[in-house]
Amino acid sequence: MMRIVPLFLGLGWLLFGLAWVRNHRGLADRLLASPINLMPGDERSVWAFRMVGRGCVALGGFATVFGVMFLVFS
């Protein structure tokens, strides 16, 4: 059971990052309108949120590859 946890964590990060970057069902718009946005109305906040989403995709990709390798070799 514990062998699949890194794989699921990586897939979760990857899917969340892709939903954020591609604005799936308005996720990025809702995040920009939420209280988590400390700079509402600033043109740089859209860029910052997009870069955070791309970072989630990158971390999710690495974690998914690590999870697959961990599952295969353990």
C-alpha positions in Angstrom: 0.0 0.0 0.0 2.7 2.5 0.9 4.4 1.9 -2.4 1.7 3.7 -4.3 1.5 6.8 -2.1 4.4 8.7 -3.9 2.7 7.9 -7.2 -0.7 9.3 -6.1 0.9 12.4 -4.6 2.8 13.1 -7.8 -0.4 12.6 -9.9 -2.3 14.8 -7.6 0.2 17.7 -8.0 0.4 17.1 -11.7 -3.4 17.2 -12.2 -3.8 20.2 -9.9 -1.1 22.1 -11.7 -2.6 21.3 -15.1 -6.0 22.4 -14.0 -4.5 25.6 -12.7 -2.5 26.4 -15.8 -5.2 25.5 -18.3 -7.9 27.2 -16.2 -10.1 24.1 -16.1 -13.7 25.1 -15.3 -12.5 28.6 -14.2 -10.1 27.4 -11.4 -7.5 30.1 -12.0 -10.2 32.8 -12.2 -11.7 31.6 -8.9 -8.2 31.6 -7.3 -7.6 35.1 -8.5 -10.9 36.3 -7.1 -10.4 34.5 -3.8 -8.9 35.9 -0.6 -5.7 34.0 -1.3 -4.8 36.7 -3.9 -2.9 39.3 -1.9 -2.7 41.7 -4.8 -6.2 41.9 -6.4 -6.4 44.0 -9.5 -2.6 43.9 -10.1 -1.6 42.8 -13.5 1.4 40.9 -12.1 -0.8 38.6 -9.9 -2.0 36.8 -13.0 1.6 36.1 -14.1 2.5 35.0 -10.6 -0.4 32.6 -10.4 0.5 31.2 -13.8 4.1 30.6 -12.8 3.0 28.9 -9.6 0.8 26.6 -11.7 3.7 25.8 -14.0 5.8 25.0 -10.9 3.1 22.6 -9.7 3.1 20.9 -13.1 6.9 20.5 -13.0 6.9 19.2 -9.4 4.1 16.9 -10.2 5.9 15.5 -13.2 9.0 14.8 -11.2 7.1 13.3 -8.4 5.1 11.1 -10.7 8.2 9.8 -12.4 9.7 9.2 -8.9 6.5 7.4 -7.8 6.6 5.1 -10.9 10.2 4.3 -10.3 9.6 3.7 -6.6 6.7 1.4 -7.4 8.7 -0.6 -9.9 11.9 -1.0 -7.9 10.4 -1.6 -4.4 
